[in-house]
């Protein structure tokens, strides 16, 4: 299962929910839903907007939960 790490990355960068929503150009209620349910489906467009507003690569905003092995060899 994929988990969004938007809340954690925003906290590391000291960015409030309101500022992040504004900078990303998304509705505050959308961001609040992402914060409350980090397992919810999210479009790649929204993920890209959030990554841009946070100044990080989009891959830093997602993780496998539980973590999966890095290789397919075993």
Protein Blocks (a to p, Z undefined) as FASTA:
>chain_A
ZZdfklmmmmmnopafklmmmmnopafklmmmmmmmmmbccdfklmmmmmmmnopafklm
gccdddddfbfkZZ
